[in-house]
Amino acid sequence: MHFTAPDEAIAAALRSIGKAQPRCGRTKVVAVDGPSGAGKSDFAAALAQRLPDAALLHMDDLYPGWDGLRQAVADVYDQVLAPLARGESAAYRHWDWKHDRYAGWQDLPPAGLLLVEGVGSGARPGAELESVLIWLEADRAVRFRRGIERDGDRYLPHWQGWAVLEEALFEGDRTRERADLIVDTTR
């Protein structure tokens, strides 16, 4: 299903989450994925407000730097999803962007619902343990403008390099094609 209105998209996401069954042990995992600047963080925050018992994990906390997309996809599976599927506690290595290094381990409290938000959150191998995949997208120019407004012009080279990495990941993984919901946030 494809949506452009935010309220309709949130309502559709909540319906999908409500109908979904846990596929990661006892946890329903909802991935909010899509390219940078599409509005994933805002969308996930809106969902989290309506799902107060949900835990929220931001992929930005896992990427080990601007070249760390593939590593974070592996880490979210190895450190979070696979342990939860086995009924174990989950923890992930938290990345400190300011100091460009890992800043230790972050425990993830047990929850019946886990929202994972960010580029690569719906990618394989973790996709097999996710109950719902929500894909957000927007026109490239809109996404770029949002990102530069948020991060500043000094991040332009990083943004350009990151765009290449995410395009390669999405093309190889075919993430959008597997989405339960597609939300266009261009407007």
C-alpha positions in Angstrom: 0.0 0.0 0.0 1.3 3.5 -0.9 0.5 6.6 1.2 1.3 10.3 0.9 -0.8 11.7 3.8 1.0 11.5 7.1 -2.1 10.7 9.3 -3.2 8.0 6.9 0.2 6.5 6.8 0.5 6.4 10.6 -3.0 4.9 10.8 -2.0 2.2 8.2 1.2 1.5 10.0 -0.6 1.1 13.3 -3.1 -1.3 11.7 -0.2 -3.4 10.2 1.6 -3.5 13.5 -1.6 -4.6 15.3 -2.2 -7.4 12.9 1.4 -8.6 12.7 2.8 -11.6 14.6 6.1 -11.6 16.4 8.9 -13.2 14.3 11.8 -12.3 16.6 11.2 -14.5 19.6 8.4 -12.8 21.5 9.2 -9.4 19.9 7.4 -7.7 17.0 10.1 -5.8 15.1 9.0 -2.9 12.9 11.6 -1.5 10.5 11.2 2.0 9.3 13.6 2.2 6.3 14.3 4.3 3.3 16.9 6.8 2.0 18.3 9.6 4.0 16.1 12.6 4.4 12.9 10.7 3.8 11.6 11.4 7.3 12.2 8.0 9.0 13.1 9.5 12.4 10.0 11.7 12.5 7.8 8.9 11.4 9.2 6.5 13.9 8.8 9.1 16.7 5.2 9.6 15.7 4.7 5.8 15.9 6.5 5.6 19.2 4.1 8.3 20.7 1.2 6.1 19.8 2.9 2.9 21.0 4.1 3.8 24.4 5.3 0.3 25.3 7.6 0.1 22.2 11.3 0.4 22.4 12.9 2.6 19.7 16.3 1.9 18.2 18.0 4.4 15.9 20.4 3.0 13.3 22.4 6.2 13.7 23.5 4.8 17.0 25.0 1.8 15.3 26.7 3.1 12.1 30.4 3.1 12.8 31.0 6.3 10.9 30.1 7.5 7.4 31.3 4.3 5.8 29.6 2.0 8.3 26.3 1.2 6.7 26.9 -2.4 5.9 28.6 -3.0 9.3 25.5 -1.5 11.1 23.2 -3.8 9.1 25.2 -6.8 10.3 25.4 -5.5 13.9 21.7 -4.9 14.3 21.2 -8.5 13.3 24.1 -10.0 15.4 23.7 -7.8 18.5 20.0 -7.1 18.7 17.7 -9.2 16.5 19.4 -12.6 16.7 19.7 -12.5 20.5 16.0 -11.4 20.9 15.0 -14.3 18.6 16.8 -16.7 20.9 15.1 -15.2 23.9 18.2 -13.5 25.2 18.9 -9.9 26.2 20.1 -7.5 23.5 22.8 -4.9 23.6 24.6 -3.0 20.8 27.8 -1.1 20.4 27.0 2.6 20.5 28.9 4.9 18.0 30.1 8.3 19.2 29.9 10.5 16.2 31.7 13.4 17.9 34.8 11.4 18.7 34.5 9.0 15.8 34.7 5.8 17.8 32.7 3.3 19.7 31.5 4.6 23.0 30.6 1.3 24.8 27.7 -1.0 24.9 24.0 0.0 25.2 21.5 -2.4 26.7 18.2 -2.7 24.9 15.4 -3.2 27.4 13.1 -6.2 26.6 9.9 -5.1 24.8 7.1 -6.8 23.0 7.5 -4.2 20.2 10.8 -2.9 18.8 10.8 0.0 16.3 14.1 0.0 14.4 14.5 3.2 12.4 17.1 4.2 9.9 18.8 3.3 6.6 19.3 -0.4 6.5 16.9 -1.3 9.3 14.9 -3.5 6.9 17.8 -5.1 5.2 18.7 -8.7 5.2 19.6 -10.8 7.2 17.5 -9.0 9.9 14.5 -8.8 7.5 13.6 -12.4 8.3 13.0 -11.5 11.9 10.9 -8.3 11.3 7.1 -8.3 11.5 6.5 -5.1 9.5 8.7 -3.2 7.0 7.7 0.4 6.4 9.5 2.2 3.5 9.7 6.0 3.5 10.8 7.9 0.4 10.8 11.4 -1.1 12.1 13.1 -4.2 15.9 13.2 -4.2 16.1 17.0 -4.2 13.7 17.2 -1.2 15.6 14.6 0.8 18.9 16.4 0.0 17.5 19.8 1.1 16.2 18.3 4.4 19.5 16.6 5.1 21.6 19.7 4.5 19.2 21.8 6.5 19.5 19.4 9.4 23.2 18.6 9.2 24.7 21.7 7.6 26.8 22.3 4.4 29.9 20.9 6.0 28.4 17.4 5.8 27.8 17.6 2.0 30.7 15.3 1.1 29.5 12.8 3.7 26.0 13.0 2.4 27.1 12.3 -1.2 29.2 9.3 -0.2 26.5 8.0 2.0 24.0 8.2 -0.8 26.1 5.9 -2.9 26.3 3.4 -0.1 22.6 3.4 0.6 21.7 3.1 -3.1 23.9 0.1 -3.4 22.4 -1.5 -0.3 18.8 -0.9 -1.4 19.5 -2.1 -4.9 21.1 -5.3 -3.8 18.7 -6.0 -1.0 15.6 -4.9 -2.9 14.3 -3.5 0.4 11.6 -1.3 -1.1 10.1 -4.3 -3.0 9.6 -6.1 0.3 7.9 -3.2 2.1 4.5 -3.7 3.8 3.8 0.0 3.5 5.3 2.7 1.3 5.0 6.3 2.4 6.0 9.2 0.1 7.0 12.2 2.3 7.8 14.5 -0.6 5.1 17.1 0.4 
